[in-house]
Amino acid sequence: MQEAAQHLLGTHDFSAFQSAGSPVTNTVRTLQRVSVSPGPASPFVLPQGSRRLQFWTLEFESQSFLYRQVRRMTAVLVAVGLGILAPTQVKVILESQDPLGKYQARVAPARGLFLKSVLYNNFGPTS
């Protein structure tokens, strides 16, 4: 997943990861940082359930995102983690610029995803 995430770093046309039918005209964004790491067990899952589940932390940093871009990138990275996609296919999906493609049309559910912080120039992190 970390290898696949590296294909998303930098300035790209992320139209493949926007919501289909979005009225946004400029789909170029710069992803400054992406991090994929094993995460701690959730406090919302019973201990016996935590042993059967694997938790991951995915962090994306950018000046701005397209509508559902993070949820779609998350779904594609999870598909890589599950072995459904190869890491190199993330680059192919990104370059396709097709939001209706087979894999990028999937959207990670909102539950479990949250905004960690907002950074403003010269002001530091805000949580």
Disulfide bonds with the S-S distance in Angstrom:
none
